[in-house]
Amino acid sequence: MKLLGIDYGTKRIGFSLGDTEQCIAFPRDVVEGRKKALDYVDRMIDQEGVNKVVIGIPVRHGGEEGNLAADIRAFGREVSEKLSVEVIFENEILSTKAIQQGTVTKEKIDAASAALILQSYLDGNVKRKA
């Protein structure tokens, strides 16, 4: 099954692609704005056969969701309703900070974060079932 990972931000939205067979996520693209992000998801469903979307959501150590969580959940509902695709939320705690400590260029940080979010989902929910 093909999966699309999303690192949702107020300005930039990063995307990654992965599948349940190989259990690996790869950074793809970064777009600016919600409308472009919806168009991108629609295109990935058509071109890549994406069956499920995994969106990172900030959950603090205490279990409460971060400030952007409401916007992220609204975006997830919009993706699900408009594009008829399953949406899963995955804890993205520290994903961007982890990427920033590496060698990723500033322009690709959001796509790399999306790959980390998707890889976390694959590791926790797909590999465990194998």
Rosetta constraint file for C-alpha pairs under 8 A:
AtomPair CA 1 CA 19 HARMONIC 5.34 0.50
AtomPair CA 1 CA 20 HARMONIC 5.32 0.50
AtomPair CA 1 CA 21 HARMONIC 7.00 0.50
AtomPair CA 1 CA 50 HARMONIC 7.37 0.50
AtomPair CA 1 CA 51 HARMONIC 6.33 0.50
AtomPair CA 1 CA 52 HARMONIC 7.88 0.50
AtomPair CA 2 CA 17 HARMONIC 7.36 0.50
AtomPair CA 2 CA 18 HARMONIC 5.91 0.50
AtomPair CA 2 CA 19 HARMONIC 4.35 0.50
AtomPair CA 2 CA 20 HARMONIC 6.69 0.50
AtomPair CA 2 CA 48 HARMONIC 7.50 0.50
AtomPair CA 2 CA 49 HARMONIC 6.39 0.50
AtomPair CA 2 CA 50 HARMONIC 4.66 0.50
AtomPair CA 2 CA 51 HARMONIC 5.58 0.50
AtomPair CA 2 CA 52 HARMONIC 6.80 0.50
AtomPair CA 3 CA 17 HARMONIC 5.84 0.50
AtomPair CA 3 CA 18 HARMONIC 5.19 0.50
AtomPair CA 3 CA 19 HARMONIC 5.48 0.50
AtomPair CA 3 CA 20 HARMONIC 7.67 0.50
AtomPair CA 3 CA 50 HARMONIC 5.36 0.50
AtomPair CA 3 CA 51 HARMONIC 6.07 0.50
AtomPair CA 3 CA 52 HARMONIC 4.98 0.50
AtomPair CA 3 CA 53 HARMONIC 5.66 0.50
AtomPair CA 3 CA 54 HARMONIC 7.05 0.50
AtomPair CA 3 CA 118 HARMONIC 7.92 0.50
AtomPair CA 4 CA 15 HARMONIC 6.83 0.50
AtomPair CA 4 CA 16 HARMONIC 5.71 0.50
AtomPair CA 4 CA 17 HARMONIC 4.75 0.50
AtomPair CA 4 CA 18 HARMONIC 6.48 0.50
AtomPair CA 4 CA 41 HARMONIC 7.85 0.50
AtomPair CA 4 CA 44 HARMONIC 7.80 0.50
AtomPair CA 4 CA 50 HARMONIC 6.38 0.50
AtomPair CA 4 CA 52 HARMONIC 6.45 0.50
AtomPair CA 4 CA 53 HARMONIC 4.78 0.50
AtomPair CA 4 CA 54 HARMONIC 6.09 0.50
AtomPair CA 4 CA 118 HARMONIC 7.46 0.50
AtomPair CA 5 CA 15 HARMONIC 5.48 0.50
AtomPair CA 5 CA 16 HARMONIC 4.78 0.50
AtomPair CA 5 CA 17 HARMONIC 6.06 0.50
AtomPair CA 5 CA 18 HARMONIC 7.72 0.50
AtomPair CA 5 CA 53 HARMONIC 5.95 0.50
AtomPair CA 5 CA 54 HARMONIC 4.77 0.50
AtomPair CA 5 CA 55 HARMONIC 5.87 0.50
AtomPair CA 5 CA 56 HARMONIC 7.75 0.50
AtomPair CA 5 CA 114 HARMONIC 5.23 0.50
AtomPair CA 5 CA 115 HARMONIC 6.29 0.50
AtomPair CA 5 CA 117 HARMONIC 6.64 0.50
AtomPair CA 5 CA 118 HARMONIC 4.95 0.50
AtomPair CA 6 CA 13 HARMONIC 6.88 0.50
AtomPair CA 6 CA 14 HARMONIC 5.63 0.50
AtomPair CA 6 CA 15 HARMONIC 4.78 0.50
AtomPair CA 6 CA 16 HARMONIC 6.55 0.50
AtomPair CA 6 CA 53 HARMONIC 7.43 0.50
AtomPair CA 6 CA 54 HARMONIC 6.17 0.50
AtomPair CA 6 CA 55 HARMONIC 4.69 0.50
AtomPair CA 6 CA 56 HARMONIC 6.24 0.50
AtomPair CA 6 CA 111 HARMONIC 7.84 0.50
AtomPair CA 6 CA 114 HARMONIC 4.88 0.50
AtomPair CA 6 CA 115 HARMONIC 7.90 0.50
AtomPair CA 6 CA 117 HARMONIC 7.52 0.50
AtomPair CA 6 CA 118 HARMONIC 7.68 0.50
AtomPair CA 7 CA 13 HARMONIC 5.65 0.50
AtomPair CA 7 CA 14 HARMONIC 4.92 0.50
AtomPair CA 7 CA 15 HARMONIC 6.49 0.50
AtomPair CA 7 CA 55 HARMONIC 6.27 0.50
AtomPair CA 7 CA 56 HARMONIC 5.52 0.50
AtomPair CA 7 CA 110 HARMONIC 6.15 0.50
AtomPair CA 7 CA 111 HARMONIC 7.12 0.50
AtomPair CA 7 CA 113 HARMONIC 6.14 0.50
AtomPair CA 7 CA 114 HARMONIC 4.56 0.50
AtomPair CA 7 CA 117 HARMONIC 7.36 0.50
AtomPair CA 8 CA 12 HARMONIC 7.05 0.50
AtomPair CA 8 CA 13 HARMONIC 4.74 0.50
AtomPair CA 8 CA 14 HARMONIC 6.59 0.50
AtomPair CA 8 CA 55 HARMONIC 7.18 0.50
AtomPair CA 8 CA 56 HARMONIC 6.91 0.50
AtomPair CA 8 CA 72 HARMONIC 6.62 0.50
AtomPair CA 9 CA 13 HARMONIC 5.34 0.50
AtomPair CA 10 CA 33 HARMONIC 7.50 0.50
AtomPair CA 11 CA 32 HARMONIC 5.71 0.50
AtomPair CA 11 CA 33 HARMONIC 6.04 0.50
AtomPair CA 12 CA 30 HARMONIC 6.48 0.50
AtomPair CA 12 CA 31 HARMONIC 5.71 0.50
AtomPair CA 12 CA 32 HARMONIC 4.53 0.50
AtomPair CA 12 CA 33 HARMONIC 6.41 0.50
AtomPair CA 12 CA 110 HARMONIC 7.14 0.50
AtomPair CA 13 CA 30 HARMONIC 5.54 0.50
AtomPair CA 13 CA 31 HARMONIC 5.41 0.50
AtomPair CA 13 CA 32 HARMONIC 6.15 0.50
AtomPair CA 13 CA 33 HARMONIC 7.20 0.50
AtomPair CA 13 CA 34 HARMONIC 7.93 0.50
AtomPair CA 13 CA 37 HARMONIC 6.79 0.50
AtomPair CA 13 CA 110 HARMONIC 6.37 0.50
AtomPair CA 13 CA 111 HARMONIC 7.66 0.50
AtomPair CA 14 CA 28 HARMONIC 7.63 0.50
AtomPair CA 14 CA 29 HARMONIC 5.96 0.50
AtomPair CA 14 CA 30 HARMONIC 4.36 0.50
AtomPair CA 14 CA 31 HARMONIC 6.61 0.50
AtomPair CA 14 CA 108 HARMONIC 7.94 0.50
AtomPair CA 14 CA 109 HARMONIC 7.80 0.50
AtomPair CA 14 CA 110 HARMONIC 4.28 0.50
AtomPair CA 14 CA 111 HARMONIC 4.04 0.50
AtomPair CA 14 CA 112 HARMONIC 7.43 0.50
AtomPair CA 14 CA 113 HARMONIC 7.12 0.50
AtomPair CA 14 CA 114 HARMONIC 5.61 0.50
AtomPair CA 15 CA 27 HARMONIC 6.30 0.50
AtomPair CA 15 CA 28 HARMONIC 5.42 0.50
AtomPair CA 15 CA 29 HARMONIC 5.30 0.50
AtomPair CA 15 CA 30 HARMONIC 6.13 0.50
AtomPair CA 15 CA 110 HARMONIC 7.30 0.50
AtomPair CA 15 CA 111 HARMONIC 4.90 0.50
AtomPair CA 15 CA 112 HARMONIC 7.93 0.50
AtomPair CA 15 CA 114 HARMONIC 5.31 0.50
AtomPair CA 15 CA 115 HARMONIC 7.16 0.50
AtomPair CA 16 CA 25 HARMONIC 6.41 0.50
AtomPair CA 16 CA 26 HARMONIC 5.37 0.50
AtomPair CA 16 CA 27 HARMONIC 4.24 0.50
AtomPair CA 16 CA 28 HARMONIC 4.76 0.50
AtomPair CA 16 CA 29 HARMONIC 7.04 0.50
AtomPair CA 16 CA 111 HARMONIC 5.94 0.50
AtomPair CA 16 CA 112 HARMONIC 7.39 0.50
AtomPair CA 16 CA 114 HARMONIC 5.35 0.50
AtomPair CA 16 CA 115 HARMONIC 4.90 0.50
AtomPair CA 16 CA 118 HARMONIC 7.21 0.50
AtomPair CA 17 CA 25 HARMONIC 5.54 0.50
AtomPair CA 17 CA 26 HARMONIC 5.40 0.50
AtomPair CA 17 CA 27 HARMONIC 6.55 0.50
AtomPair CA 17 CA 28 HARMONIC 6.57 0.50
AtomPair CA 17 CA 115 HARMONIC 7.19 0.50
AtomPair CA 17 CA 118 HARMONIC 7.84 0.50
AtomPair CA 18 CA 22 HARMONIC 7.81 0.50
AtomPair CA 18 CA 23 HARMONIC 6.84 0.50
AtomPair CA 18 CA 24 HARMONIC 5.57 0.50
AtomPair CA 18 CA 25 HARMONIC 4.22 0.50
AtomPair CA 18 CA 26 HARMONIC 6.22 0.50
AtomPair CA 18 CA 118 HARMONIC 7.34 0.50
AtomPair CA 18 CA 119 HARMONIC 7.99 0.50
AtomPair CA 19 CA 23 HARMONIC 5.69 0.50
AtomPair CA 19 CA 24 HARMONIC 6.59 0.50
AtomPair CA 19 CA 25 HARMONIC 7.22 0.50
AtomPair CA 20 CA 24 HARMONIC 7.74 0.50
AtomPair CA 20 CA 122 HARMONIC 7.01 0.50
AtomPair CA 20 CA 126 HARMONIC 6.48 0.50
AtomPair CA 23 CA 119 HARMONIC 7.49 0.50
AtomPair CA 23 CA 122 HARMONIC 5.81 0.50
AtomPair CA 23 CA 123 HARMONIC 7.30 0.50
AtomPair CA 23 CA 126 HARMONIC 7.25 0.50
AtomPair CA 23 CA 127 HARMONIC 7.05 0.50
AtomPair CA 24 CA 119 HARMONIC 6.15 0.50
AtomPair CA 24 CA 122 HARMONIC 7.24 0.50
AtomPair CA 25 CA 115 HARMONIC 5.23 0.50
AtomPair CA 25 CA 116 HARMONIC 7.43 0.50
AtomPair CA 25 CA 118 HARMONIC 6.09 0.50
AtomPair CA 25 CA 119 HARMONIC 5.36 0.50
AtomPair CA 26 CA 112 HARMONIC 7.71 0.50
AtomPair CA 26 CA 115 HARMONIC 5.48 0.50
AtomPair CA 27 CA 111 HARMONIC 4.85 0.50
AtomPair CA 27 CA 112 HARMONIC 5.07 0.50
AtomPair CA 27 CA 113 HARMONIC 7.90 0.50
AtomPair CA 27 CA 114 HARMONIC 6.71 0.50
AtomPair CA 27 CA 115 HARMONIC 5.08 0.50
AtomPair CA 28 CA 111 HARMONIC 5.82 0.50
AtomPair CA 28 CA 112 HARMONIC 7.96 0.50
AtomPair CA 29 CA 108 HARMONIC 7.50 0.50
AtomPair CA 29 CA 111 HARMONIC 5.62 0.50
AtomPair CA 30 CA 107 HARMONIC 7.75 0.50
AtomPair CA 30 CA 108 HARMONIC 6.98 0.50
AtomPair CA 30 CA 110 HARMONIC 6.40 0.50
AtomPair CA 30 CA 111 HARMONIC 5.79 0.50
AtomPair CA 31 CA 36 HARMONIC 6.46 0.50
AtomPair CA 31 CA 37 HARMONIC 6.27 0.50
AtomPair CA 32 CA 36 HARMONIC 6.58 0.50
AtomPair CA 32 CA 37 HARMONIC 7.23 0.50
AtomPair CA 33 CA 37 HARMONIC 6.27 0.50
AtomPair CA 34 CA 38 HARMONIC 6.23 0.50
AtomPair CA 34 CA 75 HARMONIC 7.93 0.50
AtomPair CA 35 CA 39 HARMONIC 6.30 0.50
AtomPair CA 36 CA 40 HARMONIC 6.05 0.50
AtomPair CA 37 CA 41 HARMONIC 6.24 0.50
AtomPair CA 38 CA 42 HARMONIC 6.22 0.50
AtomPair CA 38 CA 79 HARMONIC 6.68 0.50
AtomPair CA 39 CA 43 HARMONIC 6.17 0.50
AtomPair CA 40 CA 44 HARMONIC 6.21 0.50
AtomPair CA 41 CA 45 HARMONIC 6.24 0.50
AtomPair CA 41 CA 79 HARMONIC 7.79 0.50
AtomPair CA 42 CA 46 HARMONIC 6.44 0.50
AtomPair CA 42 CA 83 HARMONIC 6.56 0.50
AtomPair CA 43 CA 47 HARMONIC 5.85 0.50
AtomPair CA 43 CA 48 HARMONIC 7.90 0.50
AtomPair CA 44 CA 48 HARMONIC 5.08 0.50
AtomPair CA 44 CA 49 HARMONIC 6.67 0.50
AtomPair CA 44 CA 50 HARMONIC 6.10 0.50
AtomPair CA 45 CA 49 HARMONIC 4.82 0.50
AtomPair CA 45 CA 50 HARMONIC 4.44 0.50
AtomPair CA 45 CA 51 HARMONIC 6.97 0.50
AtomPair CA 46 CA 50 HARMONIC 7.46 0.50
AtomPair CA 51 CA 85 HARMONIC 6.30 0.50
AtomPair CA 51 CA 86 HARMONIC 7.03 0.50
AtomPair CA 52 CA 85 HARMONIC 5.92 0.50
AtomPair CA 52 CA 86 HARMONIC 4.96 0.50
AtomPair CA 52 CA 87 HARMONIC 5.98 0.50
AtomPair CA 52 CA 88 HARMONIC 7.53 0.50
AtomPair CA 53 CA 85 HARMONIC 7.12 0.50
AtomPair CA 53 CA 86 HARMONIC 6.20 0.50
AtomPair CA 53 CA 87 HARMONIC 4.76 0.50
AtomPair CA 53 CA 88 HARMONIC 6.17 0.50
AtomPair CA 54 CA 87 HARMONIC 5.88 0.50
AtomPair CA 54 CA 88 HARMONIC 4.79 0.50
AtomPair CA 54 CA 89 HARMONIC 5.69 0.50
AtomPair CA 54 CA 90 HARMONIC 6.52 0.50
AtomPair CA 54 CA 117 HARMONIC 7.72 0.50
AtomPair CA 54 CA 118 HARMONIC 6.31 0.50
AtomPair CA 54 CA 121 HARMONIC 7.59 0.50
AtomPair CA 55 CA 72 HARMONIC 7.78 0.50
AtomPair CA 55 CA 76 HARMONIC 7.28 0.50
AtomPair CA 55 CA 87 HARMONIC 7.21 0.50
AtomPair CA 55 CA 88 HARMONIC 6.23 0.50
AtomPair CA 55 CA 89 HARMONIC 4.92 0.50
AtomPair CA 55 CA 90 HARMONIC 6.02 0.50
AtomPair CA 55 CA 114 HARMONIC 7.97 0.50
AtomPair CA 55 CA 117 HARMONIC 7.52 0.50
AtomPair CA 55 CA 118 HARMONIC 7.93 0.50
AtomPair CA 56 CA 89 HARMONIC 5.75 0.50
AtomPair CA 56 CA 90 HARMONIC 4.86 0.50
AtomPair CA 56 CA 91 HARMONIC 5.62 0.50
AtomPair CA 56 CA 92 HARMONIC 4.81 0.50
AtomPair CA 56 CA 114 HARMONIC 7.39 0.50
AtomPair CA 56 CA 117 HARMONIC 5.91 0.50
AtomPair CA 57 CA 65 HARMONIC 7.57 0.50
AtomPair CA 57 CA 66 HARMONIC 7.82 0.50
AtomPair CA 57 CA 68 HARMONIC 7.90 0.50
AtomPair CA 57 CA 69 HARMONIC 5.90 0.50
AtomPair CA 57 CA 72 HARMONIC 6.74 0.50
AtomPair CA 57 CA 89 HARMONIC 6.10 0.50
AtomPair CA 57 CA 90 HARMONIC 5.88 0.50
AtomPair CA 57 CA 91 HARMONIC 5.10 0.50
AtomPair CA 57 CA 92 HARMONIC 5.35 0.50
AtomPair CA 57 CA 93 HARMONIC 7.70 0.50
AtomPair CA 58 CA 65 HARMONIC 5.72 0.50
AtomPair CA 58 CA 66 HARMONIC 5.09 0.50
AtomPair CA 58 CA 67 HARMONIC 7.96 0.50
AtomPair CA 58 CA 68 HARMONIC 7.33 0.50
AtomPair CA 58 CA 69 HARMONIC 6.33 0.50
AtomPair CA 58 CA 91 HARMONIC 5.80 0.50
AtomPair CA 58 CA 92 HARMONIC 5.29 0.50
AtomPair CA 58 CA 93 HARMONIC 5.52 0.50
AtomPair CA 59 CA 63 HARMONIC 5.79 0.50
AtomPair CA 59 CA 64 HARMONIC 5.65 0.50
AtomPair CA 59 CA 65 HARMONIC 4.30 0.50
AtomPair CA 59 CA 66 HARMONIC 5.69 0.50
AtomPair CA 59 CA 91 HARMONIC 5.87 0.50
AtomPair CA 59 CA 92 HARMONIC 7.10 0.50
AtomPair CA 59 CA 93 HARMONIC 6.09 0.50
AtomPair CA 60 CA 64 HARMONIC 5.53 0.50
AtomPair CA 60 CA 65 HARMONIC 6.01 0.50
AtomPair CA 60 CA 66 HARMONIC 6.45 0.50
AtomPair CA 60 CA 93 HARMONIC 6.88 0.50
AtomPair CA 65 CA 69 HARMONIC 5.99 0.50
AtomPair CA 68 CA 72 HARMONIC 6.27 0.50
AtomPair CA 69 CA 73 HARMONIC 6.05 0.50
AtomPair CA 70 CA 74 HARMONIC 6.17 0.50
AtomPair CA 71 CA 75 HARMONIC 6.17 0.50
AtomPair CA 72 CA 76 HARMONIC 6.14 0.50
AtomPair CA 73 CA 77 HARMONIC 6.23 0.50
AtomPair CA 74 CA 78 HARMONIC 6.24 0.50
AtomPair CA 75 CA 79 HARMONIC 6.21 0.50
AtomPair CA 76 CA 80 HARMONIC 6.15 0.50
AtomPair CA 76 CA 87 HARMONIC 6.24 0.50
AtomPair CA 77 CA 81 HARMONIC 5.97 0.50
AtomPair CA 77 CA 87 HARMONIC 7.75 0.50
AtomPair CA 78 CA 82 HARMONIC 5.80 0.50
AtomPair CA 78 CA 83 HARMONIC 7.95 0.50
AtomPair CA 79 CA 83 HARMONIC 5.56 0.50
AtomPair CA 79 CA 84 HARMONIC 7.37 0.50
AtomPair CA 79 CA 85 HARMONIC 7.12 0.50
AtomPair CA 79 CA 87 HARMONIC 7.52 0.50
AtomPair CA 80 CA 84 HARMONIC 5.08 0.50
AtomPair CA 80 CA 85 HARMONIC 5.03 0.50
AtomPair CA 80 CA 86 HARMONIC 5.91 0.50
AtomPair CA 80 CA 87 HARMONIC 6.06 0.50
AtomPair CA 81 CA 85 HARMONIC 7.61 0.50
AtomPair CA 90 CA 117 HARMONIC 6.73 0.50
AtomPair CA 90 CA 118 HARMONIC 7.90 0.50
AtomPair CA 90 CA 120 HARMONIC 7.76 0.50
AtomPair CA 90 CA 121 HARMONIC 6.39 0.50
AtomPair CA 91 CA 117 HARMONIC 7.45 0.50
AtomPair CA 92 CA 117 HARMONIC 5.83 0.50
AtomPair CA 94 CA 98 HARMONIC 6.00 0.50
AtomPair CA 95 CA 99 HARMONIC 6.36 0.50
AtomPair CA 95 CA 113 HARMONIC 5.56 0.50
AtomPair CA 95 CA 116 HARMONIC 6.44 0.50
AtomPair CA 95 CA 117 HARMONIC 6.85 0.50
AtomPair CA 96 CA 100 HARMONIC 6.08 0.50
AtomPair CA 96 CA 109 HARMONIC 7.07 0.50
AtomPair CA 96 CA 110 HARMONIC 7.28 0.50
AtomPair CA 96 CA 113 HARMONIC 5.39 0.50
AtomPair CA 97 CA 101 HARMONIC 6.47 0.50
AtomPair CA 98 CA 102 HARMONIC 7.08 0.50
AtomPair CA 99 CA 103 HARMONIC 7.80 0.50
AtomPair CA 99 CA 104 HARMONIC 6.84 0.50
AtomPair CA 99 CA 109 HARMONIC 6.51 0.50
AtomPair CA 99 CA 112 HARMONIC 6.70 0.50
AtomPair CA 99 CA 113 HARMONIC 6.29 0.50
AtomPair CA 100 CA 104 HARMONIC 6.89 0.50
AtomPair CA 100 CA 109 HARMONIC 6.89 0.50
AtomPair CA 104 CA 108 HARMONIC 6.31 0.50
AtomPair CA 104 CA 109 HARMONIC 6.06 0.50
AtomPair CA 104 CA 112 HARMONIC 7.52 0.50
AtomPair CA 105 CA 109 HARMONIC 6.34 0.50
AtomPair CA 108 CA 112 HARMONIC 6.14 0.50
AtomPair CA 109 CA 113 HARMONIC 6.04 0.50
AtomPair CA 110 CA 114 HARMONIC 6.16 0.50
AtomPair CA 111 CA 115 HARMONIC 6.30 0.50
AtomPair CA 112 CA 116 HARMONIC 6.31 0.50
AtomPair CA 113 CA 117 HARMONIC 6.20 0.50
AtomPair CA 114 CA 118 HARMONIC 6.16 0.50
AtomPair CA 115 CA 119 HARMONIC 5.90 0.50
AtomPair CA 116 CA 120 HARMONIC 6.08 0.50
AtomPair CA 117 CA 121 HARMONIC 6.45 0.50
AtomPair CA 118 CA 122 HARMONIC 6.20 0.50
AtomPair CA 119 CA 123 HARMONIC 5.97 0.50
AtomPair CA 120 CA 124 HARMONIC 6.08 0.50
AtomPair CA 121 CA 125 HARMONIC 5.71 0.50
AtomPair CA 121 CA 126 HARMONIC 7.43 0.50
AtomPair CA 122 CA 126 HARMONIC 4.95 0.50
AtomPair CA 122 CA 127 HARMONIC 6.35 0.50
AtomPair CA 123 CA 127 HARMONIC 5.24 0.50
AtomPair CA 123 CA 128 HARMONIC 6.93 0.50
AtomPair CA 124 CA 128 HARMONIC 6.07 0.50
AtomPair CA 125 CA 129 HARMONIC 6.73 0.50
AtomPair CA 126 CA 130 HARMONIC 6.66 0.50
